Amino acid sequence: MFVDTSQDASFDRDGNYVDGCIIKNCIIEYGKDIWCEYSSPFISSNLIRKTLDYSGIHYRFSSSPIKIVGNIIEDNSSAIYMFRKILV
């Protein structure tokens, strides 16, 4: 779980990961989804399947963009759930 106290991932000019929260090269199955609320981790090169929740990756309310690259997400209710609250 990544929440508002988690450090957002940062990248250099070429888009390479520099610092912050990251989940990379993991197998995530038969458990909870990757929950990102008010945070923007770097999610790369993972196998995410058969999660017990709604989606493989659940992303909500962050003001920073999230970078999701090269993952295999299968056998979940949905792959990625994104919700962003916009104030007008």
C-alpha positions as CSV (number, residue, x, y, z in Angstrom):
1,M,0.0,0.0,0.0
2,F,1.3,3.4,-1.0
3,V,-0.4,6.3,0.8
4,D,0.1,10.1,1.1
5,T,3.2,9.7,3.3
6,S,4.9,7.6,0.7
7,Q,7.5,9.4,-1.4
8,D,6.4,9.8,-5.0
9,A,8.8,8.3,-7.6
10,S,11.0,10.7,-9.5
11,F,12.6,10.4,-12.8
12,D,15.4,12.2,-14.7
13,R,14.9,14.0,-18.0
14,D,15.2,10.8,-20.0
15,G,12.5,9.1,-17.9
16,N,14.8,6.9,-15.9
17,Y,13.9,6.1,-12.3
18,V,15.9,8.2,-9.8
19,D,14.3,8.0,-6.3
20,G,11.1,7.3,-4.4
21,C,8.7,4.4,-4.0
22,I,9.0,1.6,-6.4
23,I,7.7,-1.9,-6.9
24,K,9.7,-3.8,-9.5
25,N,10.3,-7.4,-10.6
26,C,7.7,-8.9,-8.2
27,I,5.1,-11.6,-8.4
28,I,1.9,-10.5,-6.7
29,E,-0.9,-13.2,-6.7
30,Y,-3.7,-14.4,-4.4
31,G,-3.4,-11.3,-2.2
32,K,-4.5,-7.7,-2.2
33,D,-4.0,-5.4,-5.2
34,I,-1.4,-2.7,-5.3
35,W,-3.1,0.2,-3.6
36,C,-2.0,3.7,-4.4
37,E,-3.9,6.5,-2.7
38,Y,-2.5,10.1,-2.7
39,S,0.8,8.6,-4.0
40,S,2.6,7.9,-7.2
41,P,5.0,5.0,-7.0
42,F,6.8,3.5,-10.0
43,I,5.3,0.1,-10.9
44,S,7.5,-1.8,-13.3
45,S,8.1,-5.3,-14.6
46,N,5.7,-7.2,-12.3
47,L,3.4,-10.1,-12.6
48,I,0.1,-9.2,-11.0
49,R,-2.6,-11.9,-11.1
50,K,-5.5,-13.4,-9.2
51,T,-5.8,-10.6,-6.7
52,L,-8.5,-10.8,-4.1
53,D,-9.7,-7.3,-4.6
54,Y,-11.3,-5.4,-7.5
55,S,-8.2,-4.8,-9.7
56,G,-4.5,-5.5,-10.0
57,I,-3.6,-1.9,-9.4
58,H,-5.8,0.6,-7.6
59,Y,-4.9,4.3,-8.1
60,R,-6.8,7.2,-6.5
61,F,-6.5,10.9,-5.8
62,S,-2.9,11.6,-6.6
63,S,-1.9,15.0,-8.0
64,S,1.3,13.5,-9.5
65,P,1.3,11.2,-12.5
66,I,1.9,7.5,-11.9
67,K,4.3,5.5,-14.1
68,I,3.2,1.9,-14.8
69,V,5.4,0.1,-17.3
70,G,5.9,-3.4,-18.6
71,N,3.7,-5.3,-16.1
72,I,1.6,-8.4,-16.8
73,I,-1.8,-8.0,-15.2
74,E,-4.1,-11.0,-15.6
75,D,-6.9,-13.0,-14.0
76,N,-8.2,-10.1,-12.0
77,S,-11.7,-8.4,-12.1
78,S,-9.9,-5.5,-13.9
79,A,-6.3,-4.6,-14.6
80,I,-6.1,-1.0,-13.4
81,Y,-8.7,1.1,-11.6
82,M,-8.0,4.8,-11.7
83,F,-10.0,7.5,-10.0
84,R,-8.9,11.1,-9.7
85,K,-10.8,13.8,-7.9
86,I,-10.8,17.0,-9.7
87,L,-11.7,20.2,-7.9
88,V,-13.4,22.9,-10.1
